[in-house]
Amino acid sequence: MRRALIITFALGFIVAAMFGGMAAAYGLGGVVEGLFTGASRFTNLLVLVLVFVMVTASVLTIAERKWSAMMQDRIGPNRARLALPLIRDRSLGGLPHLVADSLKMVFKEDFIPKRAHRFFFNLAPILSFAPVLALFAIVPAGPDARVLGHQVQMVVASPDFGLLFVFAIASLAVYGTALAGWSSNNKLALLGGVRASSQMISYEVGLGLSLVGMMLVFSTVQLSGPSGMVEAQAQYLWSMPDKDLGIPRWGLFLQPLGLVLFFAAAFAETKRTPFDLPEGESEIIGYFVEYSGLKFGMFMISEFVEIVVLSGLIAAIFLGGHHLPFGEQWLSAQPLFRENPWLFGAVLGTVFWVKVLFLCWLQLAVRWTFPRFRYDQVQALGWKVLLPMGLLNVFATGALVLWDPSLKSLFVLGALQIAVLLALTFSGRRAALAASPH
């Protein structure tokens, strides 16, 4: 009971902090837009990327330890303490470990191997970290709202090429892993870098194919804007007469197979269990084995940033972004939100970040549930499963969109795919329970 109360309080505090952060983002955007047009894009960069994404990624380092401890029924992080009055003997939920890790990375010796290529050795962590952080630039975290007489868009950039930006920038991270292994002048690091590069290149093919279906459905590659995927998902496939209630045009219902393929391919790109072969300690030492201090910290935090960015992309592409599944029009018509559009934007922005947090938790659950794959299994999954299924999904989606532009036939196919996925999941669970010793 006590743990349930603590978790409930923590979740309430997190949601309240998200709402406050989004309200501050809209307010700050309205103020700077009064100085010169487009200045809110810069404040969005500071608030959304450097605050929301980086803070969430940092806290995930503790959340993963806490969640893994709960799943494995063991004591989680509790050794680091703050030598301050009243809290000297309290673990504070493991949060002091975040401070301890940060200080350790700052003050630990920055070791560079004697025979390493110094320039590329220093460049590799930057190439692993920066592209991942830049991916969030095109993800809209809230609706457009009028603040202090100025229009504020809650996105850093809205280029015409949209998702093509994701493919282009995500591919740059391959150079970071390859250079880290090669420039270290370490045979084991080189093998880890080759494995990482091969895995990331293999799954980029499935990653791209998994999103082609959504591009066909909404005839766009943009995420934000009036014609972007997020706004297109705000409409209903079916709705009750004169009621703000129905089945939304979310990618989850129109492209469930695409969602599964994208999640699997993007998860493999993060190189986390069960796809952590490039750094699997049982058979190979990782591509960043020679790194220490802040350089090692950049490799580590980039994995958690990838979790947040992946969650944001899935929420925007397949889960309606900042939109509610129903009742949004009724909510926006309320006098409080009609008179204060920024307040309504903060509410929908909070909805977006709640979706992101749920998907972050899902990735942590996957990471601590499945065992590590063999390397031949990783490659077989990418080339023999994701690639053919992605091609099949593209052909089926294109045919149904041409046959029925209302997308209702595509929804029926999506419902059948969801039913098959659920049947396979629960049948596998029953088989595992039957095989387990009593």
Secondary structure, DSSP 8 states (H G I E B T S, - for coil): -HHHHHHHHHHHHHHHHHHHHHHHHHHHHHHHHTTSTTHHHHHHIIIIIIIIIHHHHHHHHHHHHHHHHHHTTS--S------STTTTT--GGGTHHHHHHHHHHHHS-----TTS-HHHHHHHHHHHHHHHHHGGGG---S--EEETTEEE-SSS---TTTHHHHHHHHTTHHHHHHHHHHHTT-HHHHHHHHHHHHHHHHHHHHHHHHHHHHHHHHT---SSSTTSHHHHTTSEEEE-TTSS-EEE--HHHH-HHHHHHHHHHHHHHTT-TTS-GGG-TTT---TTTT--HHHHHHHHHHHHHHHHHHHHHHHHHHS-TT--SS-HHHHHTSHHHHH-HHHHHHHHHHHHHHHHHHHHHHHHHHHTTS----HHHHHHIIIIIIHHHHHHHHHHHHHHHHH-TTSHHHHHHHHHHHHHHHHHHHHHHHHHHHHS--
